[in-house]
């Protein structure tokens, strides 16, 4: 596996973010704390360079805001669904481990998708690699429930791609998701 190239430059967003964290840790909102926070932030970025992540360069604020809202909505809805299934103890649930192929081959997009799928109650990411996620699903009582879980992960990936995806990744949204079959008519004409 090839190691990503290290980025020996300071980011304005990272510098401001680290300076804010520094001031919060010190509990002071003074000019001295801000200047020292910026110096510490620059020193951290020079001493501990991060690998270059192209998806962070294509960050889209509106897509990110949508990602946050969709995730928060999913947290609320899924919490109630899981609670209802747990409280219905007379109706046992069947769990499953499913593999969900993703559109993007980007490790960054795969990791964010797996983390968000684990964050929402009802599923836990067991394994992930570029292009797929392995999930433990709470309710897998029917094939439709399993397909619904796969569809939720694909929807999460699409939202992540709209927030962080490169132009090539976002172009994948126009293609059918891997693992989905195009609709075919099974009726025979007479």
N, C-alpha and C positions, 0 to 999 in steps of 0.2 A: 504494500500500500504506500502510495506516494504521500509524503508529508506536505501540507499546504505551506506556501511561502509565508514567512513572517512579515508583518507590516510594521516597519520602523517609522511610523509617522503618528502624530497626535491628531486625534479627532476632536472637533469642537464639541460635538454632542457628548462624547465620553468625558471630555475635560469638564464641561459644565456639570454633568451628572455626578462625577466623582467629587467635584468641589462642593456641590449641594450635600452629598452624603457626608463629607468632611465637616461641614458646618453643622449638620444635624447631630453628628457624633459629639462635637464640642459643645453644642447647645448655645452657640453664640451666632448672632446675625450681625457681625461687625465687618468693617472693611478689612481689618487685619486678618480675620478668620477666612474671608473670601480670597484674599491674595495668597495666603498660605495654602488654602485648599486648592487653588489653581496650580500652585507650584508642586504640591504633592501629587496632584492628578497628572501633571506632565511628567514628573519623575516616574510614576507608576507605569505610564504608557511607554516610556523609553526603556526602563529596566525589564519590564514584562510585556514584550510586544505580543500582540494577538495575531493569529493567523488571518489572512485576508479572506473575508467572507463576502462574495459578490452580491449575495441577496440583501445584505445590509445597505449596499449602495443603491439598490432599487426600492428602498423603503417608500411606501405610499401611506401618508397619514390618514387619508379617508378610508382606505382599505383596512388600516390598522384599527381605526375607530370602529369600523363594522365588525372586525374580528373580535374586539373586546365586547361589543354589545351582543353579538351572537353567542359568544362563550358564556357571558353572564346569564343570558336567557336560557341557554342549554343547562346551566347549573341549576337554575330554579325549577325548570320543568322536569329534568331528570331526577332531582332530589325527591320530588313528589311521586314520580313513577316508581322509583326504587322503594320508597317508604310504603307505598300501597302494596307492592309485591311482597315485601317482607312481612307486613302486617296480615296479609292473606295467607296465614300459615297452613290452612287446610288445602291450599292449592300449591303443590310443590313447584319450584322453578327448576328448569334444566339449564345448566351452564354449559358453555362451549368455548373452545379456543379456535378462533378463525383467523385466516390469513387474508389480508386485504391488499390487493395490488394498488399502487398509487400511480398517478400520471407522471409525476416528476421523479427524476433520478437523483435530485439534489439531497445530500445528507442533511443539510440545514432544514429544508422543507419537511423531510421525513421526520426529523427529531421534533420539530415544532408540532407537527400533526400528531405524532405519538403522544407527546406531552399533553396536548389539549384533549385527546381522546381519553387519556387517563384521568385528567382533571375532572371531567364530567362524570358524575356517578353512574355506575352500571357497566363500566368497562375499565380494564387495566391493560396497558401495553406490556406484553411479555418480552417481545423481541422486535427489533426493527433493523432494516438495512435499506440502502438506497433503492427505492422503488417498491417497498412493501412494509407492512406493519403486521405483527402477530398480536392479537388481542384476546384477552379473556373476557367473555361477554356474560353478563349476569342473567339475562333472560333469552334463552335460545330454545324455547319450547316448540317453535314451528320453523319451517324453512323461511317463512315470511319474516319472522322476527330476526333471523340471522341475516337475511338480505337487508332488512331495515338497519341493522347495526353496521353493515358494510356501507350502506348508502350514507349514514351519518358520518362515517369516517371520510368518505369521498367528499362530502359536503364541507367538512372541516378543512380538508386539504385544499379545496377550491377557494375557501375564504382565506387561508394562509397564503396561497399563491397570489391572490389579489392584493394582499398586504405587503408581501416580501418577494414575490417571484420576479425573476428577470423577464425580459420581453419574450424570450424563448419559452420559459415556463408558462407564462400567461397565455401564449398561443396554444398550449396543450389543452386549455379549457374549452376550446372549440371542438376538440376531438372527443369521441365517446370514452368514458372512463374504462380502464382495463378491467376485465372480469365481468363486464356487463355485456349482455347479448343484445343485439339489435332486435326490436320487436318484429316477430314474424307471425303471420296468420296461419294458425294450425288447422283451420277448417278446410275441408276438401270441398271443391265445387262439384256439383252434380249436374 
